[in-house]
């Protein structure tokens, strides 16, 4: 059977707190003449069989004030949790693509502006690639917030250098009317098969 030079992608939507995956299809341009990308050798078999790891977390509430840490015991617990999430993502990235999501109880804009070293912006995102990137970092803060006016519910993915990427976030949206005190975050991913 001849090797097909056509790439196919599936779009997967991840809904936080509901853990539901929706699948559709889209087509990517054909691989350039000559086969595999020179910096990314073809792997045996289909990428459809490779692992994707989804890490979901819920951090303690009331641990920050305008991005600054509040000096209480549960803040130290959350700081440790953020580092453990990052460490787990680093371990899992070599097995396949990694998605991290959850209610981190820290507003994205306030965290980025304050830049506390042990909160998500610095631990997950404020580094060069490859690294975790949130939907807010990639596509801005949409809507009025996920909890009141704050964007505290996140979807991240392990963003690789382009030559090594076969999963990428294409967009996200906030979902209201879920009968929860939080609005849901739906991130759409494309997966190269």
C-alpha positions, 0 to 999 in steps of 0.5 A, a space after each residue: 500500500 502506497 504511503 499517502 502524502 495527504 495529512 488529515 486532522 481531527 478537531 477535538 473540543 474539550 469542555 472543562 468540567 464536563 470532560 466531553 470530546 466532540 470530533 469533526 474532520 478538516 483537511 490540511 495541505 499536502 506534505 511538500 514534495 519529497 515526503 517527510 519534513 527534514 526536521 521531523 522524521 516520519 514515525 512508524 504507524 499513524 499518529 492517531 495511536 499516539 498518547 494524548 494526556 489531559 491533566 485537570 486540576 482545581 486549585 484552592 480559592 482565595 489565594 491571590 489578591 489582584 495577582 499577588 499571593 495571599 499569605 495563607 497556608 492554602 496558597 503554599 499548597 496551590 503553589 506546590 500544585 502548580 509546580 507538580 502540574 508543570 512537572 507532570 506535563 514535562 514528563 508526559 510530553 515525551 509520550 505524546 501531546 499534553 493538555 492541561 485544564 482546570 479552575 486555577 482560581 487566579 485571574 489570567 490578566 492579574 497573574 500576568 501583570 503581577 508576575 508572581 514566580 509561583 503562580 500559573 503565568 510564570 510557572 506554565 507560560 512565561 518561558 520560551 517554547 516548547 512549553 504550556 500555553 493557555 487559550 487566553 495567551 494565544 487568543 486573548 480573553 473573550 467574554 466577560 469572564 469564567 467566574 464573574 468578571 475573572 478568567 480563572 478557568 483555563 485550557 493549556 496545551 504543550 506548544 511545541 516548536 512548529 517542526 515538532 507540532 502535531 496538535 495545536 489549539 485553534 480557538 476557544 469560546 466561553 459557554 454560559 448557561 451551564 447551571 454552574 457558578 463558572 462559565 465553561 471553556 471550550 477549546 478546539 484543537 486540530 490533530 495531525 494524523 
